[in-house]
Amino acid sequence: MWKADVVESWIADKESHVRSEDFGRDLSSVQTLLTKQETFDAGLAAFSKLRLLHMLDQFKQIEDLFLIFAKKASAFNSWFENAEEDLTDPVRCNSVEEIRALREAHAQFQQSLSSARSDFEALASLDKQIKSFNVGPNPYTWFTMEALEDTWRNLQKIIQERDVELAKEAQRQEENDRLRLEFAKHANALHDWLTDTRMWLLDGSGTLEDQLEATKRKAAEVRAKRADLKRIEDLGAQLEEHLILDNRYTEHSTVGLAQQWDQLDQLGMRMQHNLEQQ
């Protein structure tokens, strides 16, 4: 703690006086030696006091460093625990917008890491100062710089894992949205065709023969549309497999379209039968 070169210099300067075997030859010389001894004792006391004051200052400095490190280490660890909780929270999204928001939040978090890095570097600097005094463990905290370094490395690992997880979820949501759009395109088109065809059948005109022939052709078209319905049913099955329960691109469902097609098919057959009976 006390600078060794200062101590050694002072001892070397006074050593000759301490080792001297000259105890005086007469009253005058003895008095001279007593005066020197008193001066030496006073110097020794002053030196000891100065040394103690210096050690006291150093102990105070170490105490302050211990306290600052403990406070900063606790704050850093609390920040890490909160960050870890957010970074390991399972990714559960239902739309492209939701995963996009998560990725934006993650990007903002990574941009804010510069502040945490500064705190970490400040802790490393404090630890270096403390260790320069060659003292024992910090009595005010169980956090060591080595443990905090492990924490920082773990944080980088968690961030990378989060990047991968979010990227996978973004890809999944984009695929889900593609399936929604594909289903909606075919579902909307079939619904429009079924609606227009129903109106056409109910608005028959011309001779009975013309109506019968036109109805037969339209009924055949309806039956041919069963292939389109089958494709929609297959797309609907894919949506279910991917646990996609909502589709903002269409209000039509596989069941509803199947009912609509079946009703139109029945309508065509009834109208054809009625025209044949006339």
HUSULNOR-V569455 format. One record per residue. N is the residue number from 1. RES is the residue in three letters. SS is DSSP state (A for helix, B for strand, O for the rest). PSI is psi in whole degrees, -180 to 180 (* if undefined). OMEGA is omega in whole degrees, -180 to 180 (none if undefined). Layout:
N & RES & SS & PSI & OMEGA
N & RES & SS & PSI & OMEGA
//
This chain:
1 & MET & O & -56 & 177
2 & TRP & O & 137 & -176
3 & LYS & O & 122 & -174
4 & ALA & A & -37 & -177
5 & ASP & A & -32 & 178
6 & VAL & A & -46 & 179
7 & VAL & A & -48 & -178
8 & GLU & A & -38 & 179
9 & SER & A & -43 & -179
10 & TRP & A & -42 & 180
11 & ILE & A & -44 & -179
12 & ALA & A & -37 & -179
13 & ASP & A & -33 & -176
14 & LYS & A & -8 & -173
15 & GLU & A & -39 & -179
16 & SER & A & -35 & 179
17 & HIS & A & -42 & -178
18 & VAL & A & -37 & -177
19 & ARG & A & -13 & -176
20 & SER & O & 137 & 177
21 & GLU & O & 15 & 179
22 & ASP & O & 109 & -180
23 & PHE & O & 13 & 177
24 & GLY & O & 153 & -178
25 & ARG & O & -19 & 180
26 & ASP & O & -179 & -176
27 & LEU & A & -43 & -178
28 & SER & A & -45 & -178
29 & SER & A & -36 & 178
30 & VAL & A & -43 & 179
31 & GLN & A & -38 & 178
32 & THR & A & -43 & 180
33 & LEU & A & -38 & 178
34 & LEU & A & -42 & 179
35 & THR & A & -43 & 178
36 & LYS & A & -41 & -180
37 & GLN & A & -43 & 179
38 & GLU & A & -41 & 178
39 & THR & A & -42 & 178
40 & PHE & A & -47 & 180
41 & ASP & A & -42 & 179
42 & ALA & A & -41 & 179
43 & GLY & A & -40 & 179
44 & LEU & A & -44 & 180
45 & ALA & A & -44 & 180
46 & ALA & A & -42 & 180
47 & PHE & A & -44 & 180
48 & SER & A & -43 & 180
49 & LYS & A & -42 & 179
50 & LEU & A & -40 & 179
51 & ARG & A & -44 & 180
52 & LEU & A & -41 & 178
53 & LEU & A & -41 & 180
54 & HIS & A & -43 & 178
55 & MET & A & -38 & 178
56 & LEU & A & -43 & 178
57 & ASP & A & -42 & -179
58 & GLN & A & -41 & 178
59 & PHE & A & -39 & 177
60 & LYS & A & -41 & 179
61 & GLN & A & -44 & 179
62 & ILE & A & -42 & 179
63 & GLU & A & -45 & 179
64 & ASP & A & -43 & 180
65 & LEU & A & -42 & 177
66 & PHE & A & -48 & -177
67 & LEU & A & -43 & -180
68 & ILE & A & -45 & 180
69 & PHE & A & -45 & -179
70 & ALA & A & -44 & -179
71 & LYS & A & -47 & -179
72 & LYS & A & -38 & -180
73 & ALA & A & -41 & 179
74 & SER & A & -43 & 179
75 & ALA & A & -42 & -180
76 & PHE & A & -42 & -179
77 & ASN & A & -39 & 177
78 & SER & A & -43 & 178
79 & TRP & A & -44 & -179
80 & PHE & A & -43 & -179
81 & GLU & A & -41 & 178
82 & ASN & A & -43 & 180
83 & ALA & A & -42 & 180
84 & GLU & A & -42 & 179
85 & GLU & A & -43 & 179
86 & ASP & A & -41 & -175
87 & LEU & A & -24 & -179
88 & THR & O & 4 & 177
89 & ASP & O & 127 & -177
90 & PRO & O & 140 & 179
91 & VAL & O & 112 & 179
92 & ARG & O & 106 & -178
93 & CYS & O & 156 & 178
94 & ASN & O & 3 & -179
95 & SER & O & 165 & 176
96 & VAL & A & -37 & -179
97 & GLU & A & -39 & -179
98 & GLU & A & -46 & -180
99 & ILE & A & -32 & 177
100 & ARG & A & -41 & 178
101 & ALA & A & -40 & 179
102 & LEU & A & -42 & -179
103 & ARG & A & -37 & 177
104 & GLU & A & -41 & 178
105 & ALA & A & -38 & 180
106 & HIS & A & -39 & 178
107 & ALA & A & -41 & 178
108 & GLN & A & -39 & 177
109 & PHE & A & -44 & -179
110 & GLN & A & -35 & 178
111 & GLN & A & -30 & -179
112 & SER & O & -4 & -177
113 & LEU & A & -18 & -179
114 & SER & A & -36 & 178
115 & SER & A & -44 & 179
116 & ALA & A & -37 & 178
117 & ARG & A & -39 & 178
118 & SER & A & -42 & 178
119 & ASP & A & -42 & -180
120 & PHE & A & -43 & 179
121 & GLU & A & -33 & 177
122 & ALA & A & -40 & 177
123 & LEU & A & -41 & 179
124 & ALA & A & -39 & 178
125 & SER & A & -43 & 178
126 & LEU & A & -43 & -180
127 & ASP & A & -40 & 178
128 & LYS & A & -42 & 177
129 & GLN & A & -47 & -179
130 & ILE & A & -45 & -178
131 & LYS & A & -22 & 179
132 & SER & O & -19 & 179
133 & PHE & O & -4 & 177
134 & ASN & O & 52 & -179
135 & VAL & O & 174 & -179
136 & GLY & O & -166 & -178
137 & PRO & O & 156 & 179
138 & ASN & O & 119 & -177
139 & PRO & O & -9 & -175
140 & TYR & O & -2 & 180
141 & THR & O & 150 & 175
142 & TRP & O & -3 & 177
143 & PHE & O & 127 & 174
144 & THR & O & 162 & 180
145 & MET & A & -34 & 179
146 & GLU & A & -41 & 179
147 & ALA & A & -39 & 179
148 & LEU & A & -33 & 176
149 & GLU & A & -40 & 176
150 & ASP & A & -41 & 179
151 & THR & A & -44 & -179
152 & TRP & A & -43 & 178
153 & ARG & A & -39 & 179
154 & ASN & A & -37 & 179
155 & LEU & A & -45 & 179
156 & GLN & A & -39 & 180
157 & LYS & A & -45 & -179
158 & ILE & A & -39 & 180
159 & ILE & A & -44 & 179
160 & GLN & A & -42 & 178
161 & GLU & A & -38 & 178
162 & ARG & A & -41 & 178
163 & ASP & A & -48 & -179
164 & VAL & A & -45 & -178
165 & GLU & A & -43 & 180
166 & LEU & A & -38 & 179
167 & ALA & A & -42 & 179
168 & LYS & A & -42 & -180
169 & GLU & A & -37 & 178
170 & ALA & A & -42 & 179
171 & GLN & A & -40 & 180
172 & ARG & A & -43 & -179
173 & GLN & A & -35 & 177
174 & GLU & A & -39 & 177
175 & GLU & A & -42 & 177
176 & ASN & A & -41 & -179
177 & ASP & A & -36 & 177
178 & ARG & A & -41 & 177
179 & LEU & A & -41 & 177
180 & ARG & A & -48 & -178
181 & LEU & A & -41 & 180
182 & GLU & A & -46 & 179
183 & PHE & A & -47 & -177
184 & ALA & A & -40 & -179
185 & LYS & A & -47 & -178
186 & HIS & A & -38 & -179
187 & ALA & A & -44 & -180
188 & ASN & A & -41 & -180
189 & ALA & A & -43 & -179
190 & LEU & A & -41 & 179
191 & HIS & A & -44 & 180
192 & ASP & A & -42 & -179
193 & TRP & A & -44 & 180
194 & LEU & A & -41 & 180
195 & THR & A & -46 & 179
196 & ASP & A & -40 & -178
197 & THR & A & -40 & 178
198 & ARG & A & -45 & 179
199 & MET & A & -38 & 180
200 & TRP & A & -44 & -179
201 & LEU & A & -38 & -177
202 & LEU & A & -8 & -177
203 & ASP & O & 44 & -177
204 & GLY & O & 146 & 178
205 & SER & O & 165 & -180
206 & GLY & O & -174 & 180
207 & THR & O & 166 & 180
208 & LEU & A & -40 & -180
209 & GLU & A & -45 & 179
210 & ASP & A & -42 & -180
211 & GLN & A & -41 & -179
212 & LEU & A & -47 & -179
213 & GLU & A & -43 & -180
214 & ALA & A & -39 & -180
215 & THR & A & -40 & 177
216 & LYS & A & -46 & 180
217 & ARG & A & -44 & -178
218 & LYS & A & -38 & 178
219 & ALA & A & -37 & 178
220 & ALA & A & -39 & 177
221 & GLU & A & -40 & 178
222 & VAL & A & -47 & 180
223 & ARG & A & -33 & 179
224 & ALA & A & -29 & 180
225 & LYS & O & -8 & 177
226 & ARG & A & -28 & 178
227 & ALA & A & -40 & 177
228 & ASP & A & -40 & 178
229 & LEU & A & -39 & 179
230 & LYS & A & -40 & 178
231 & ARG & A & -41 & 179
232 & ILE & A & -40 & 178
233 & GLU & A & -39 & 178
234 & ASP & A & -42 & 177
235 & LEU & A & -39 & 178
236 & GLY & A & -38 & 178
237 & ALA & A & -38 & 177
238 & GLN & A & -40 & 178
239 & LEU & A & -42 & 180
240 & GLU & A & -40 & 179
241 & GLU & A & -35 & 180
242 & HIS & O & 7 & 180
243 & LEU & O & 35 & 177
244 & ILE & O & 107 & -174
245 & LEU & O & -5 & -179
246 & ASP & O & 152 & 177
247 & ASN & O & 102 & -176
248 & ARG & O & -8 & -177
249 & TYR & O & -7 & 179
250 & THR & O & 153 & 176
251 & GLU & O & 3 & -174
252 & HIS & O & 143 & 179
253 & SER & O & 165 & 178
254 & THR & A & -45 & -179
255 & VAL & A & -45 & -179
256 & GLY & A & -42 & 180
257 & LEU & A & -36 & 178
258 & ALA & A & -41 & 177
259 & GLN & A & -42 & -179
260 & GLN & A & -41 & 179
261 & TRP & A & -45 & -179
262 & ASP & A & -41 & 178
263 & GLN & A & -40 & 180
264 & LEU & A & -39 & 177
265 & ASP & A & -44 & 178
266 & GLN & A & -40 & 179
267 & LEU & A & -43 & -180
268 & GLY & A & -43 & 180
269 & MET & A & -40 & 179
270 & ARG & A & -44 & -179
271 & MET & A & -40 & 178
272 & GLN & A & -43 & 179
273 & HIS & A & -43 & -180
274 & ASN & A & -42 & -180
275 & LEU & A & -36 & 180
276 & GLU & A & -27 & -179
277 & GLN & A & -13 & -178
278 & GLN & O & * & none
//
